[in-house]
């Protein structure tokens, strides 16, 4: 987003967060595609002249995934118990 131009999107990239492995660095070149709301800055998409080069390291999510999975497991256990109760009656 270009805040000096009113905060509109200027470009987009496709990015797969699942491509990273815990503890390992990966470097990527992300080629930008011009956003439909961008009427100010031109990109040379054909020759891939507009890009970002980034380096990221896979890290833990501080238990966020585990918390979500625990909640799903609780809901499934509750549903299974309800099904078993209904089938026994």
HTML snippet that shows the backbone in 3Dmol.js (N, CA, C, O; Angstrom):
<script src="https://3Dmol.org/build/3Dmol-min.js"></script>
<div id="view" style="width:600px;height:400px;position:relative"></div>
<script>
const pdb = `
ATOM      1  N   UNK A   1       0.838  -1.173   0.000  1.00  0.00           N
ATOM      2  CA  UNK A   1       0.000   0.000   0.000  1.00  0.00           C
ATOM      3  C   UNK A   1       0.887   1.241   0.000  1.00  0.00           C
ATOM      4  O   UNK A   1       1.867   1.320   0.740  1.00  0.00           O
ATOM      5  N   UNK A   2       0.541   2.170  -0.809  1.00  0.00           N
ATOM      6  CA  UNK A   2       1.282   3.423  -0.889  1.00  0.00           C
ATOM      7  C   UNK A   2       0.522   4.483  -0.101  1.00  0.00           C
ATOM      8  O   UNK A   2      -0.443   5.061  -0.600  1.00  0.00           O
ATOM      9  N   UNK A   3       0.950   4.732   1.109  1.00  0.00           N
ATOM     10  CA  UNK A   3       0.233   5.674   1.983  1.00  0.00           C
ATOM     11  C   UNK A   3       0.265   7.094   1.431  1.00  0.00           C
ATOM     12  O   UNK A   3      -0.662   7.867   1.675  1.00  0.00           O
ATOM     13  N   UNK A   4       1.302   7.448   0.701  1.00  0.00           N
ATOM     14  CA  UNK A   4       1.375   8.804   0.153  1.00  0.00           C
ATOM     15  C   UNK A   4       0.358   9.012  -0.968  1.00  0.00           C
ATOM     16  O   UNK A   4       0.091  10.150  -1.353  1.00  0.00           O
ATOM     17  N   UNK A   5      -0.213   7.927  -1.497  1.00  0.00           N
ATOM     18  CA  UNK A   5      -1.223   8.012  -2.557  1.00  0.00           C
ATOM     19  C   UNK A   5      -2.610   7.682  -2.033  1.00  0.00           C
ATOM     20  O   UNK A   5      -3.492   7.298  -2.801  1.00  0.00           O
ATOM     21  N   UNK A   6      -2.806   7.828  -0.739  1.00  0.00           N
ATOM     22  CA  UNK A   6      -4.129   7.597  -0.157  1.00  0.00           C
ATOM     23  C   UNK A   6      -4.325   6.208   0.408  1.00  0.00           C
ATOM     24  O   UNK A   6      -5.436   5.874   0.821  1.00  0.00           O
ATOM     25  N   UNK A   7      -3.302   5.397   0.442  1.00  0.00           N
ATOM     26  CA  UNK A   7      -3.395   4.075   1.042  1.00  0.00           C
ATOM     27  C   UNK A   7      -4.009   3.016   0.152  1.00  0.00           C
ATOM     28  O   UNK A   7      -4.472   1.992   0.654  1.00  0.00           O
ATOM     29  N   UNK A   8      -4.030   3.231  -1.155  1.00  0.00           N
ATOM     30  CA  UNK A   8      -4.599   2.218  -2.051  1.00  0.00           C
ATOM     31  C   UNK A   8      -3.567   1.137  -2.343  1.00  0.00           C
ATOM     32  O   UNK A   8      -2.362   1.379  -2.275  1.00  0.00           O
ATOM     33  N   UNK A   9      -4.049  -0.045  -2.664  1.00  0.00           N
ATOM     34  CA  UNK A   9      -3.161  -1.144  -3.040  1.00  0.00           C
ATOM     35  C   UNK A   9      -2.478  -0.792  -4.351  1.00  0.00           C
ATOM     36  O   UNK A   9      -3.126  -0.324  -5.287  1.00  0.00           O
ATOM     37  N   UNK A  10      -1.177  -1.013  -4.420  1.00  0.00           N
ATOM     38  CA  UNK A  10      -0.473  -0.747  -5.673  1.00  0.00           C
ATOM     39  C   UNK A  10      -0.089  -2.035  -6.394  1.00  0.00           C
ATOM     40  O   UNK A  10       0.080  -2.036  -7.613  1.00  0.00           O
ATOM     41  N   UNK A  11       0.049  -3.122  -5.656  1.00  0.00           N
ATOM     42  CA  UNK A  11       0.424  -4.383  -6.280  1.00  0.00           C
ATOM     43  C   UNK A  11       0.086  -5.562  -5.404  1.00  0.00           C
ATOM     44  O   UNK A  11      -0.242  -5.418  -4.227  1.00  0.00           O
ATOM     45  N   UNK A  12       0.175  -6.750  -6.012  1.00  0.00           N
ATOM     46  CA  UNK A  12      -0.156  -7.986  -5.316  1.00  0.00           C
ATOM     47  C   UNK A  12       0.878  -9.043  -5.647  1.00  0.00           C
ATOM     48  O   UNK A  12       1.487  -9.015  -6.717  1.00  0.00           O
ATOM     49  N   UNK A  13       1.077  -9.979  -4.724  1.00  0.00           N
ATOM     50  CA  UNK A  13       1.946 -11.131  -4.957  1.00  0.00           C
ATOM     51  C   UNK A  13       1.256 -12.374  -4.438  1.00  0.00           C
ATOM     52  O   UNK A  13       0.415 -12.297  -3.543  1.00  0.00           O
ATOM     53  N   UNK A  14       1.609 -13.519  -4.997  1.00  0.00           N
ATOM     54  CA  UNK A  14       1.159 -14.794  -4.449  1.00  0.00           C
ATOM     55  C   UNK A  14       2.267 -15.286  -3.536  1.00  0.00           C
ATOM     56  O   UNK A  14       3.444 -15.269  -3.896  1.00  0.00           O
ATOM     57  N   UNK A  15       1.868 -15.728  -2.342  1.00  0.00           N
ATOM     58  CA  UNK A  15       2.852 -16.102  -1.333  1.00  0.00           C
ATOM     59  C   UNK A  15       2.324 -17.284  -0.545  1.00  0.00           C
ATOM     60  O   UNK A  15       1.216 -17.228  -0.011  1.00  0.00           O
ATOM     61  N   UNK A  16       3.106 -18.360  -0.463  1.00  0.00           N
ATOM     62  CA  UNK A  16       2.696 -19.576   0.234  1.00  0.00           C
ATOM     63  C   UNK A  16       3.441 -19.683   1.567  1.00  0.00           C
ATOM     64  O   UNK A  16       4.614 -20.054   1.602  1.00  0.00           O
ATOM     65  N   UNK A  17       2.749 -19.354   2.659  1.00  0.00           N
ATOM     66  CA  UNK A  17       3.367 -19.426   3.982  1.00  0.00           C
ATOM     67  C   UNK A  17       3.695 -20.871   4.378  1.00  0.00           C
ATOM     68  O   UNK A  17       4.570 -21.104   5.213  1.00  0.00           O
ATOM     69  N   UNK A  18       3.003 -21.825   3.787  1.00  0.00           N
ATOM     70  CA  UNK A  18       3.255 -23.226   4.089  1.00  0.00           C
ATOM     71  C   UNK A  18       4.544 -23.748   3.484  1.00  0.00           C
ATOM     72  O   UNK A  18       4.930 -24.889   3.737  1.00  0.00           O
ATOM     73  N   UNK A  19       5.211 -22.931   2.691  1.00  0.00           N
ATOM     74  CA  UNK A  19       6.442 -23.329   2.021  1.00  0.00           C
ATOM     75  C   UNK A  19       7.654 -23.237   2.944  1.00  0.00           C
ATOM     76  O   UNK A  19       8.756 -23.613   2.544  1.00  0.00           O
ATOM     77  N   UNK A  20       7.477 -22.749   4.159  1.00  0.00           N
ATOM     78  CA  UNK A  20       8.594 -22.539   5.060  1.00  0.00           C
ATOM     79  C   UNK A  20       8.644 -23.641   6.107  1.00  0.00           C
ATOM     80  O   UNK A  20       7.610 -24.125   6.568  1.00  0.00           O
ATOM     81  N   UNK A  21       9.857 -24.028   6.475  1.00  0.00           N
ATOM     82  CA  UNK A  21      10.084 -25.104   7.434  1.00  0.00           C
ATOM     83  C   UNK A  21      10.652 -24.491   8.712  1.00  0.00           C
ATOM     84  O   UNK A  21      11.493 -23.594   8.657  1.00  0.00           O
ATOM     85  N   UNK A  22      10.193 -24.975   9.847  1.00  0.00           N
ATOM     86  CA  UNK A  22      10.612 -24.433  11.135  1.00  0.00           C
ATOM     87  C   UNK A  22      12.142 -24.397  11.234  1.00  0.00           C
ATOM     88  O   UNK A  22      12.820 -25.400  11.011  1.00  0.00           O
ATOM     89  N   UNK A  23      12.660 -23.219  11.574  1.00  0.00           N
ATOM     90  CA  UNK A  23      14.085 -23.050  11.822  1.00  0.00           C
ATOM     91  C   UNK A  23      14.952 -22.846  10.591  1.00  0.00           C
ATOM     92  O   UNK A  23      16.156 -22.631  10.726  1.00  0.00           O
ATOM     93  N   UNK A  24      14.379 -22.906   9.400  1.00  0.00           N
ATOM     94  CA  UNK A  24      15.163 -22.756   8.171  1.00  0.00           C
ATOM     95  C   UNK A  24      14.819 -21.451   7.470  1.00  0.00           C
ATOM     96  O   UNK A  24      13.656 -21.059   7.380  1.00  0.00           O
ATOM     97  N   UNK A  25      15.857 -20.792   6.978  1.00  0.00           N
ATOM     98  CA  UNK A  25      15.671 -19.578   6.189  1.00  0.00           C
ATOM     99  C   UNK A  25      15.420 -19.944   4.735  1.00  0.00           C
ATOM    100  O   UNK A  25      16.018 -20.880   4.204  1.00  0.00           O
ATOM    101  N   UNK A  26      14.535 -19.200   4.106  1.00  0.00           N
ATOM    102  CA  UNK A  26      14.311 -19.334   2.667  1.00  0.00           C
ATOM    103  C   UNK A  26      14.254 -17.938   2.082  1.00  0.00           C
ATOM    104  O   UNK A  26      13.697 -17.019   2.683  1.00  0.00           O
ATOM    105  N   UNK A  27      14.828 -17.794   0.920  1.00  0.00           N
ATOM    106  CA  UNK A  27      14.834 -16.516   0.231  1.00  0.00           C
ATOM    107  C   UNK A  27      13.946 -16.634  -1.000  1.00  0.00           C
ATOM    108  O   UNK A  27      14.004 -17.629  -1.722  1.00  0.00           O
ATOM    109  N   UNK A  28      13.147 -15.643  -1.231  1.00  0.00           N
ATOM    110  CA  UNK A  28      12.198 -15.660  -2.344  1.00  0.00           C
ATOM    111  C   UNK A  28      12.213 -14.327  -3.075  1.00  0.00           C
ATOM    112  O   UNK A  28      12.417 -13.271  -2.476  1.00  0.00           O
ATOM    113  N   UNK A  29      11.995 -14.398  -4.368  1.00  0.00           N
ATOM    114  CA  UNK A  29      11.759 -13.213  -5.178  1.00  0.00           C
ATOM    115  C   UNK A  29      10.275 -13.227  -5.521  1.00  0.00           C
ATOM    116  O   UNK A  29       9.794 -14.154  -6.172  1.00  0.00           O
ATOM    117  N   UNK A  30       9.555 -12.208  -5.086  1.00  0.00           N
ATOM    118  CA  UNK A  30       8.115 -12.118  -5.301  1.00  0.00           C
ATOM    119  C   UNK A  30       7.848 -11.075  -6.379  1.00  0.00           C
ATOM    120  O   UNK A  30       8.099  -9.887  -6.177  1.00  0.00           O
ATOM    121  N   UNK A  31       7.339 -11.521  -7.522  1.00  0.00           N
ATOM    122  CA  UNK A  31       7.061 -10.616  -8.633  1.00  0.00           C
ATOM    123  C   UNK A  31       5.683 -10.004  -8.448  1.00  0.00           C
ATOM    124  O   UNK A  31       4.693 -10.713  -8.271  1.00  0.00           O
ATOM    125  N   UNK A  32       5.633  -8.684  -8.492  1.00  0.00           N
ATOM    126  CA  UNK A  32       4.390  -7.962  -8.250  1.00  0.00           C
ATOM    127  C   UNK A  32       3.517  -7.903  -9.490  1.00  0.00           C
ATOM    128  O   UNK A  32       4.001  -7.749 -10.611  1.00  0.00           O
ATOM    129  N   UNK A  33       2.223  -8.031  -9.260  1.00  0.00           N
ATOM    130  CA  UNK A  33       1.212  -7.822 -10.297  1.00  0.00           C
ATOM    131  C   UNK A  33       0.477  -6.543  -9.931  1.00  0.00           C
ATOM    132  O   UNK A  33       0.148  -6.323  -8.765  1.00  0.00           O
ATOM    133  N   UNK A  34       0.228  -5.733 -10.886  1.00  0.00           N
ATOM    134  CA  UNK A  34      -0.427  -4.450 -10.639  1.00  0.00           C
ATOM    135  C   UNK A  34      -1.845  -4.673 -10.119  1.00  0.00           C
ATOM    136  O   UNK A  34      -2.615  -5.443 -10.692  1.00  0.00           O
ATOM    137  N   UNK A  35      -2.173  -3.996  -9.038  1.00  0.00           N
ATOM    138  CA  UNK A  35      -3.501  -4.085  -8.454  1.00  0.00           C
ATOM    139  C   UNK A  35      -4.500  -3.320  -9.329  1.00  0.00           C
ATOM    140  O   UNK A  35      -4.146  -2.321  -9.954  1.00  0.00           O
ATOM    141  N   UNK A  36      -5.731  -3.789  -9.367  1.00  0.00           N
ATOM    142  CA  UNK A  36      -6.757  -3.127 -10.184  1.00  0.00           C
ATOM    143  C   UNK A  36      -7.057  -1.718  -9.676  1.00  0.00           C
ATOM    144  O   UNK A  36      -7.522  -0.873 -10.442  1.00  0.00           O
ATOM    145  N   UNK A  37      -6.797  -1.457  -8.394  1.00  0.00           N
ATOM    146  CA  UNK A  37      -7.051  -0.122  -7.844  1.00  0.00           C
ATOM    147  C   UNK A  37      -5.867   0.830  -8.045  1.00  0.00           C
ATOM    148  O   UNK A  37      -5.953   2.005  -7.687  1.00  0.00           O
ATOM    149  N   UNK A  38      -4.776   0.338  -8.610  1.00  0.00           N
ATOM    150  CA  UNK A  38      -3.584   1.150  -8.833  1.00  0.00           C
ATOM    151  C   UNK A  38      -3.693   1.894 -10.168  1.00  0.00           C
ATOM    152  O   UNK A  38      -3.575   1.295 -11.237  1.00  0.00           O
ATOM    153  N   UNK A  39      -3.917   3.188 -10.088  1.00  0.00           N
ATOM    154  CA  UNK A  39      -3.964   4.012 -11.301  1.00  0.00           C
ATOM    155  C   UNK A  39      -2.802   5.002 -11.333  1.00  0.00           C
ATOM    156  O   UNK A  39      -2.794   5.931 -12.142  1.00  0.00           O
ATOM    157  N   UNK A  40      -1.813   4.801 -10.445  1.00  0.00           N
ATOM    158  CA  UNK A  40      -0.734   5.776 -10.302  1.00  0.00           C
ATOM    159  C   UNK A  40       0.618   5.226 -10.752  1.00  0.00           C
ATOM    160  O   UNK A  40       1.361   5.910 -11.456  1.00  0.00           O
ATOM    161  N   UNK A  41       0.938   4.006 -10.355  1.00  0.00           N
ATOM    162  CA  UNK A  41       2.258   3.437 -10.613  1.00  0.00           C
ATOM    163  C   UNK A  41       2.137   2.300 -11.618  1.00  0.00           C
ATOM    164  O   UNK A  41       1.337   1.383 -11.431  1.00  0.00           O
ATOM    165  N   UNK A  42       2.936   2.358 -12.690  1.00  0.00           N
ATOM    166  CA  UNK A  42       2.930   1.295 -13.693  1.00  0.00           C
ATOM    167  C   UNK A  42       3.971   0.243 -13.355  1.00  0.00           C
ATOM    168  O   UNK A  42       5.072   0.563 -12.908  1.00  0.00           O
ATOM    169  N   UNK A  43       3.612  -1.017 -13.573  1.00  0.00           N
ATOM    170  CA  UNK A  43       4.525  -2.139 -13.365  1.00  0.00           C
ATOM    171  C   UNK A  43       4.831  -2.759 -14.716  1.00  0.00           C
ATOM    172  O   UNK A  43       3.969  -2.822 -15.592  1.00  0.00           O
ATOM    173  N   UNK A  44       6.059  -3.215 -14.877  1.00  0.00           N
ATOM    174  CA  UNK A  44       6.439  -3.948 -16.080  1.00  0.00           C
ATOM    175  C   UNK A  44       6.337  -5.442 -15.758  1.00  0.00           C
ATOM    176  O   UNK A  44       7.344  -6.116 -15.537  1.00  0.00           O
ATOM    177  N   UNK A  45       5.107  -5.938 -15.737  1.00  0.00           N
ATOM    178  CA  UNK A  45       4.865  -7.336 -15.365  1.00  0.00           C
ATOM    179  C   UNK A  45       5.437  -8.298 -16.393  1.00  0.00           C
ATOM    180  O   UNK A  45       5.922  -9.372 -16.034  1.00  0.00           O
ATOM    181  N   UNK A  46       5.386  -7.932 -17.648  1.00  0.00           N
ATOM    182  CA  UNK A  46       5.833  -8.817 -18.722  1.00  0.00           C
ATOM    183  C   UNK A  46       7.309  -9.175 -18.581  1.00  0.00           C
ATOM    184  O   UNK A  46       7.692 -10.327 -18.787  1.00  0.00           O
ATOM    185  N   UNK A  47       8.127  -8.207 -18.234  1.00  0.00           N
ATOM    186  CA  UNK A  47       9.563  -8.433 -18.082  1.00  0.00           C
ATOM    187  C   UNK A  47       9.975  -8.647 -16.629  1.00  0.00           C
ATOM    188  O   UNK A  47      11.165  -8.703 -16.319  1.00  0.00           O
ATOM    189  N   UNK A  48       9.003  -8.766 -15.751  1.00  0.00           N
ATOM    190  CA  UNK A  48       9.210  -9.010 -14.316  1.00  0.00           C
ATOM    191  C   UNK A  48      10.241  -8.037 -13.726  1.00  0.00           C
ATOM    192  O   UNK A  48      11.212  -8.441 -13.087  1.00  0.00           O
ATOM    193  N   UNK A  49       9.995  -6.755 -13.961  1.00  0.00           N
ATOM    194  CA  UNK A  49      10.893  -5.713 -13.491  1.00  0.00           C
ATOM    195  C   UNK A  49      10.540  -5.206 -12.098  1.00  0.00           C
ATOM    196  O   UNK A  49      11.356  -4.536 -11.466  1.00  0.00           O
ATOM    197  N   UNK A  50       9.341  -5.511 -11.608  1.00  0.00           N
ATOM    198  CA  UNK A  50       8.907  -5.028 -10.301  1.00  0.00           C
ATOM    199  C   UNK A  50       8.770  -6.227  -9.364  1.00  0.00           C
ATOM    200  O   UNK A  50       7.920  -7.093  -9.566  1.00  0.00           O
ATOM    201  N   UNK A  51       9.613  -6.264  -8.346  1.00  0.00           N
ATOM    202  CA  UNK A  51       9.605  -7.415  -7.441  1.00  0.00           C
ATOM    203  C   UNK A  51      10.114  -7.028  -6.062  1.00  0.00           C
ATOM    204  O   UNK A  51      10.713  -5.971  -5.862  1.00  0.00           O
ATOM    205  N   UNK A  52       9.851  -7.924  -5.120  1.00  0.00           N
ATOM    206  CA  UNK A  52      10.375  -7.815  -3.760  1.00  0.00           C
ATOM    207  C   UNK A  52      11.258  -9.027  -3.526  1.00  0.00           C
ATOM    208  O   UNK A  52      10.889 -10.139  -3.906  1.00  0.00           O
ATOM    209  N   UNK A  53      12.404  -8.838  -2.914  1.00  0.00           N
ATOM    210  CA  UNK A  53      13.241  -9.957  -2.509  1.00  0.00           C
ATOM    211  C   UNK A  53      13.178 -10.032  -0.991  1.00  0.00           C
ATOM    212  O   UNK A  53      13.481  -9.064  -0.294  1.00  0.00           O
ATOM    213  N   UNK A  54      12.782 -11.195  -0.490  1.00  0.00           N
ATOM    214  CA  UNK A  54      12.615 -11.348   0.955  1.00  0.00           C
ATOM    215  C   UNK A  54      13.343 -12.593   1.437  1.00  0.00           C
ATOM    216  O   UNK A  54      13.610 -13.514   0.665  1.00  0.00           O
ATOM    217  N   UNK A  55      13.654 -12.604   2.697  1.00  0.00           N
ATOM    218  CA  UNK A  55      14.194 -13.778   3.360  1.00  0.00           C
ATOM    219  C   UNK A  55      13.414 -13.977   4.650  1.00  0.00           C
ATOM    220  O   UNK A  55      13.326 -13.067   5.474  1.00  0.00           O
ATOM    221  N   UNK A  56      12.852 -15.162   4.823  1.00  0.00           N
ATOM    222  CA  UNK A  56      12.054 -15.451   6.018  1.00  0.00           C
ATOM    223  C   UNK A  56      12.514 -16.761   6.639  1.00  0.00           C
ATOM    224  O   UNK A  56      13.008 -17.659   5.956  1.00  0.00           O
ATOM    225  N   UNK A  57      12.338 -16.843   7.940  1.00  0.00           N
ATOM    226  CA  UNK A  57      12.661 -18.060   8.675  1.00  0.00           C
ATOM    227  C   UNK A  57      11.374 -18.638   9.236  1.00  0.00           C
ATOM    228  O   UNK A  57      10.574 -17.911   9.825  1.00  0.00           O
ATOM    229  N   UNK A  58      11.168 -19.917   9.064  1.00  0.00           N
ATOM    230  CA  UNK A  58       9.997 -20.576   9.630  1.00  0.00           C
ATOM    231  C   UNK A  58      10.075 -20.565  11.148  1.00  0.00           C
ATOM    232  O   UNK A  58      11.094 -20.952  11.722  1.00  0.00           O
ATOM    233  N   UNK A  59       9.009 -20.126  11.801  1.00  0.00           N
ATOM    234  CA  UNK A  59       8.973 -20.061  13.264  1.00  0.00           C
ATOM    235  C   UNK A  59       7.695 -20.704  13.773  1.00  0.00           C
ATOM    236  O   UNK A  59       6.772 -20.983  13.008  1.00  0.00           O
ATOM    237  N   UNK A  60       7.659 -20.931  15.055  1.00  0.00           N
ATOM    238  CA  UNK A  60       6.452 -21.459  15.692  1.00  0.00           C
ATOM    239  C   UNK A  60       5.416 -20.354  15.813  1.00  0.00           C
ATOM    240  O   UNK A  60       5.746 -19.169  15.790  1.00  0.00           O
ATOM    241  N   UNK A  61       4.172 -20.753  15.942  1.00  0.00           N
ATOM    242  CA  UNK A  61       3.095 -19.773  16.074  1.00  0.00           C
ATOM    243  C   UNK A  61       2.650 -19.622  17.521  1.00  0.00           C
ATOM    244  O   UNK A  61       1.492 -19.296  17.785  1.00  0.00           O
ATOM    245  N   UNK A  62       3.542 -19.850  18.437  1.00  0.00           N
ATOM    246  CA  UNK A  62       3.250 -19.714  19.864  1.00  0.00           C
ATOM    247  C   UNK A  62       2.000 -20.474  20.288  1.00  0.00           C
ATOM    248  O   UNK A  62       1.193 -19.975  21.072  1.00  0.00           O
ATOM    249  N   UNK A  63       1.853 -21.677  19.766  1.00  0.00           N
ATOM    250  CA  UNK A  63       0.760 -22.525  20.185  1.00  0.00           C
ATOM    251  C   UNK A  63      -0.591 -22.206  19.563  1.00  0.00           C
ATOM    252  O   UNK A  63      -1.595 -22.815  19.932  1.00  0.00           O
ATOM    253  N   UNK A  64      -0.637 -21.261  18.626  1.00  0.00           N
ATOM    254  CA  UNK A  64      -1.908 -20.879  18.025  1.00  0.00           C
ATOM    255  C   UNK A  64      -2.572 -22.068  17.330  1.00  0.00           C
ATOM    256  O   UNK A  64      -3.773 -22.289  17.481  1.00  0.00           O
ATOM    257  N   UNK A  65      -1.797 -22.820  16.579  1.00  0.00           N
ATOM    258  CA  UNK A  65      -2.349 -23.980  15.874  1.00  0.00           C
ATOM    259  C   UNK A  65      -2.803 -25.026  16.882  1.00  0.00           C
ATOM    260  O   UNK A  65      -3.865 -25.628  16.724  1.00  0.00           O
ATOM    261  N   UNK A  66      -1.995 -25.240  17.920  1.00  0.00           N
ATOM    262  CA  UNK A  66      -2.367 -26.228  18.935  1.00  0.00           C
ATOM    263  C   UNK A  66      -3.655 -25.834  19.642  1.00  0.00           C
ATOM    264  O   UNK A  66      -4.489 -26.694  19.925  1.00  0.00           O
ATOM    265  N   UNK A  67      -3.833 -24.544  19.933  1.00  0.00           N
ATOM    266  CA  UNK A  67      -5.058 -24.084  20.581  1.00  0.00           C
ATOM    267  C   UNK A  67      -6.266 -24.337  19.690  1.00  0.00           C
ATOM    268  O   UNK A  67      -7.308 -24.794  20.161  1.00  0.00           O
ATOM    269  N   UNK A  68      -6.125 -24.042  18.410  1.00  0.00           N
ATOM    270  CA  UNK A  68      -7.233 -24.270  17.475  1.00  0.00           C
ATOM    271  C   UNK A  68      -7.550 -25.747  17.368  1.00  0.00           C
ATOM    272  O   UNK A  68      -8.718 -26.135  17.383  1.00  0.00           O
ATOM    273  N   UNK A  69      -6.520 -26.575  17.260  1.00  0.00           N
ATOM    274  CA  UNK A  69      -6.745 -28.012  17.133  1.00  0.00           C
ATOM    275  C   UNK A  69      -7.369 -28.591  18.404  1.00  0.00           C
ATOM    276  O   UNK A  69      -8.209 -29.488  18.327  1.00  0.00           O
ATOM    277  N   UNK A  70      -6.966 -28.090  19.561  1.00  0.00           N
ATOM    278  CA  UNK A  70      -7.558 -28.553  20.828  1.00  0.00           C
ATOM    279  C   UNK A  70      -9.043 -28.223  20.877  1.00  0.00           C
ATOM    280  O   UNK A  70      -9.852 -29.037  21.322  1.00  0.00           O
ATOM    281  N   UNK A  71      -9.400 -27.025  20.419  1.00  0.00           N
ATOM    282  CA  UNK A  71     -10.808 -26.620  20.411  1.00  0.00           C
ATOM    283  C   UNK A  71     -11.612 -27.487  19.448  1.00  0.00           C
ATOM    284  O   UNK A  71     -12.730 -27.894  19.765  1.00  0.00           O
ATOM    285  N   UNK A  72     -11.057 -27.769  18.288  1.00  0.00           N
ATOM    286  CA  UNK A  72     -11.740 -28.638  17.310  1.00  0.00           C
ATOM    287  C   UNK A  72     -11.918 -30.031  17.889  1.00  0.00           C
ATOM    288  O   UNK A  72     -12.977 -30.641  17.733  1.00  0.00           O
ATOM    289  N   UNK A  73     -10.876 -30.544  18.564  1.00  0.00           N
ATOM    290  CA  UNK A  73     -10.960 -31.876  19.172  1.00  0.00           C
ATOM    291  C   UNK A  73     -12.052 -31.916  20.233  1.00  0.00           C
ATOM    292  O   UNK A  73     -12.808 -32.885  20.305  1.00  0.00           O
ATOM    293  N   UNK A  74     -12.144 -30.878  21.053  1.00  0.00           N
ATOM    294  CA  UNK A  74     -13.197 -30.819  22.075  1.00  0.00           C
ATOM    295  C   UNK A  74     -14.583 -30.861  21.433  1.00  0.00           C
ATOM    296  O   UNK A  74     -15.476 -31.569  21.898  1.00  0.00           O
ATOM    297  N   UNK A  75     -14.746 -30.086  20.353  1.00  0.00           N
ATOM    298  CA  UNK A  75     -16.039 -30.060  19.663  1.00  0.00           C
ATOM    299  C   UNK A  75     -16.361 -31.423  19.062  1.00  0.00           C
ATOM    300  O   UNK A  75     -17.507 -31.869  19.114  1.00  0.00           O
ATOM    301  N   UNK A  76     -15.361 -32.085  18.494  1.00  0.00           N
ATOM    302  CA  UNK A  76     -15.586 -33.410  17.911  1.00  0.00           C
ATOM    303  C   UNK A  76     -15.935 -34.428  18.990  1.00  0.00           C
ATOM    304  O   UNK A  76     -16.839 -35.243  18.810  1.00  0.00           O
ATOM    305  N   UNK A  77     -15.209 -34.380  20.123  1.00  0.00           N
ATOM    306  CA  UNK A  77     -15.505 -35.293  21.234  1.00  0.00           C
ATOM    307  C   UNK A  77     -16.926 -35.103  21.730  1.00  0.00           C
ATOM    308  O   UNK A  77     -17.635 -36.075  21.994  1.00  0.00           O
ATOM    309  N   UNK A  78     -17.340 -33.855  21.855  1.00  0.00           N
ATOM    310  CA  UNK A  78     -18.695 -33.553  22.315  1.00  0.00           C
ATOM    311  C   UNK A  78     -19.729 -34.089  21.319  1.00  0.00           C
ATOM    312  O   UNK A  78     -20.742 -34.664  21.717  1.00  0.00           O
ATOM    313  N   UNK A  79     -19.467 -33.899  20.035  1.00  0.00           N
ATOM    314  CA  UNK A  79     -20.390 -34.383  19.003  1.00  0.00           C
ATOM    315  C   UNK A  79     -20.479 -35.903  19.012  1.00  0.00           C
ATOM    316  O   UNK A  79     -21.565 -36.466  18.879  1.00  0.00           O
ATOM    317  N   UNK A  80     -19.337 -36.564  19.169  1.00  0.00           N
ATOM    318  CA  UNK A  80     -19.324 -38.028  19.200  1.00  0.00           C
ATOM    319  C   UNK A  80     -20.096 -38.536  20.411  1.00  0.00           C
ATOM    320  O   UNK A  80     -20.853 -39.501  20.305  1.00  0.00           O
ATOM    321  N   UNK A  81     -19.911 -37.893  21.561  1.00  0.00           N
ATOM    322  CA  UNK A  81     -20.648 -38.290  22.769  1.00  0.00           C
ATOM    323  C   UNK A  81     -22.151 -38.139  22.561  1.00  0.00           C
ATOM    324  O   UNK A  81     -22.926 -39.004  22.969  1.00  0.00           O
ATOM    325  N   UNK A  82     -22.561 -37.053  21.933  1.00  0.00           N
ATOM    326  CA  UNK A  82     -23.985 -36.835  21.657  1.00  0.00           C
ATOM    327  C   UNK A  82     -24.529 -37.914  20.733  1.00  0.00           C
ATOM    328  O   UNK A  82     -25.630 -38.421  20.946  1.00  0.00           O
ATOM    329  N   UNK A  83     -23.768 -38.264  19.716  1.00  0.00           N
ATOM    330  CA  UNK A  83     -24.201 -39.301  18.772  1.00  0.00           C
ATOM    331  C   UNK A  83     -24.341 -40.643  19.486  1.00  0.00           C
ATOM    332  O   UNK A  83     -25.318 -41.362  19.279  1.00  0.00           O
ATOM    333  N   UNK A  84     -23.354 -40.979  20.332  1.00  0.00           N
ATOM    334  CA  UNK A  84     -23.400 -42.251  21.063  1.00  0.00           C
ATOM    335  C   UNK A  84     -24.581 -42.291  22.039  1.00  0.00           C
ATOM    336  O   UNK A  84     -25.237 -43.325  22.168  1.00  0.00           O
ATOM    337  N   UNK A  85     -24.854 -41.193  22.717  1.00  0.00           N
ATOM    338  CA  UNK A  85     -25.994 -41.132  23.639  1.00  0.00           C
ATOM    339  C   UNK A  85     -27.294 -41.372  22.895  1.00  0.00           C
ATOM    340  O   UNK A  85     -28.146 -42.141  23.341  1.00  0.00           O
ATOM    341  N   UNK A  86     -27.441 -40.697  21.741  1.00  0.00           N
ATOM    342  CA  UNK A  86     -28.661 -40.837  20.947  1.00  0.00           C
ATOM    343  C   UNK A  86     -28.815 -42.228  20.382  1.00  0.00           C
ATOM    344  O   UNK A  86     -29.938 -42.721  20.270  1.00  0.00           O
ATOM    345  N   UNK A  87     -27.718 -42.880  20.020  1.00  0.00           N
ATOM    346  CA  UNK A  87     -27.816 -44.215  19.443  1.00  0.00           C
ATOM    347  C   UNK A  87     -28.119 -45.262  20.513  1.00  0.00           C
ATOM    348  O   UNK A  87     -28.730 -46.286  20.209  1.00  0.00           O
ATOM    349  N   UNK A  88     -27.704 -45.024  21.758  1.00  0.00           N
ATOM    350  CA  UNK A  88     -27.993 -45.957  22.852  1.00  0.00           C
ATOM    351  C   UNK A  88     -29.426 -45.846  23.325  1.00  0.00           C
ATOM    352  O   UNK A  88     -29.981 -46.813  23.846  1.00  0.00           O
ATOM    353  N   UNK A  89     -30.038 -44.678  23.152  1.00  0.00           N
ATOM    354  CA  UNK A  89     -31.419 -44.483  23.595  1.00  0.00           C
ATOM    355  C   UNK A  89     -32.305 -44.950  22.526  1.00  0.00           C
ATOM    356  O   UNK A  89     -33.526 -44.888  22.666  1.00  0.00           O
TER     357      UNK A  89
END
`;
const viewer = $3Dmol.createViewer("view");
viewer.addModel(pdb, "pdb");
viewer.setStyle({}, {cartoon: {color: "spectrum"}});
viewer.zoomTo();
viewer.render();
</script>
